[in-house]
Amino acid sequence: MTADRDYMHCAITAARRGIYEGQTPFGACIVIDGDVVACDHNRVWEQGDSTAHAEILAIRSACRARGSIDLSGATIYATCEPCPMCFAACHWARIGRIVSGASIRDARDFGFHELRVSNEMMALLGGSAITLEEGVCRDECIALFREWAIDGRSGPY
């Protein structure tokens, strides 16, 4: 569990960097064999791309770093439970494990327009073998939403 907390802190740091760059408070970190291969934050507003979620950007970066679209054996650490789009991308990249902090419900509580489909439901309905570990550093991840709102950078999302 200590390693999970350490890697989640990498994702939290990325999310915090995103907040200060005017982005939404989400971060993701991909680890393979104990090595961080990619870490990013949401860049939706920066890139003008509604798919530029932290998980998607981290997956793209990890695939480039590995020279492969197959990230078997990887774990992704996400400050918030991935949305259905990001969950599907994790599945397609063959990421074996998703470790998340805040829940989709937590994001909705802060005004994000999240679909009410949990990763657990996505895995069940889609027949995905991804292992889920939820609530790692949850309080710290929820604090990111507060930082974002207090910092005055919140806006339409």
NORDA-V819046 format. One record per residue. N is the residue number from 0. PSI is psi in degrees with one decimal (NA if undefined). Layout:
[[N | PSI] [N | PSI]]
This chain:
[[0 | -31.6] [1 | -44.0] [2 | -41.7] [3 | -43.4] [4 | -42.4] [5 | -46.1] [6 | -35.5] [7 | -34.1] [8 | -29.4] [9 | -42.6] [10 | -38.6] [11 | -42.4] [12 | -42.0] [13 | -43.2] [14 | -42.6] [15 | -39.9] [16 | -40.9] [17 | -41.4] [18 | -46.8] [19 | -14.5] [20 | 7.9] [21 | 16.7] [22 | 174.8] [23 | 158.1] [24 | 61.4] [25 | 138.0] [26 | 156.4] [27 | 147.2] [28 | 132.9] [29 | 130.5] [30 | 132.5] [31 | 125.8] [32 | 40.5] [33 | 0.4] [34 | 132.7] [35 | 117.0] [36 | -17.1] [37 | 144.3] [38 | 130.2] [39 | 174.0] [40 | 166.6] [41 | 140.2] [42 | 29.4] [43 | -51.1] [44 | -40.6] [45 | -42.8] [46 | -7.0] [47 | 39.8] [48 | 111.7] [49 | -10.9] [50 | 2.3] [51 | 52.1] [52 | 155.5] [53 | -43.8] [54 | -43.4] [55 | -46.1] [56 | -38.8] [57 | -39.9] [58 | -45.6] [59 | -44.9] [60 | -42.7] [61 | -39.9] [62 | -42.3] [63 | -43.9] [64 | -35.8] [65 | -13.8] [66 | 30.3] [67 | 151.0] [68 | -3.2] [69 | 108.6] [70 | 35.3] [71 | 138.7] [72 | -5.4] [73 | 153.5] [74 | 135.2] [75 | 132.2] [76 | 119.1] [77 | 132.6] [78 | -19.5] [79 | 147.2] [80 | 125.8] [81 | 144.2] [82 | 168.8] [83 | -37.1] [84 | -46.2] [85 | -36.7] [86 | -46.8] [87 | -40.7] [88 | -39.6] [89 | -43.2] [90 | -47.9] [91 | -30.5] [92 | -1.9] [93 | 30.5] [94 | 133.1] [95 | -20.3] [96 | 135.9] [97 | 123.8] [98 | 121.3] [99 | 158.0] [100 | -87.7] [101 | 161.8] [102 | 167.3] [103 | -39.5] [104 | -40.9] [105 | -44.0] [106 | -42.0] [107 | -37.4] [108 | -23.5] [109 | 13.4] [110 | 3.1] [111 | 143.8] [112 | 61.0] [113 | 143.3] [114 | 146.5] [115 | 45.1] [116 | 110.9] [117 | 162.6] [118 | -36.5] [119 | -44.6] [120 | -40.5] [121 | -45.7] [122 | -43.7] [123 | -51.8] [124 | -35.8] [125 | -6.4] [126 | 31.4] [127 | 142.5] [128 | 8.2] [129 | 132.8] [130 | 137.2] [131 | 133.8] [132 | 113.4] [133 | 155.8] [134 | 14.5] [135 | 122.1] [136 | 34.8] [137 | -48.3] [138 | -39.9] [139 | -35.8] [140 | -38.5] [141 | -36.3] [142 | -29.4] [143 | -39.7] [144 | -42.6] [145 | -44.4] [146 | -44.2] [147 | -45.6] [148 | -42.8] [149 | -36.4] [150 | -10.7] [151 | 11.6] [152 | -3.9] [153 | 149.4] [154 | -159.1] [155 | 134.6] [156 | NA]]
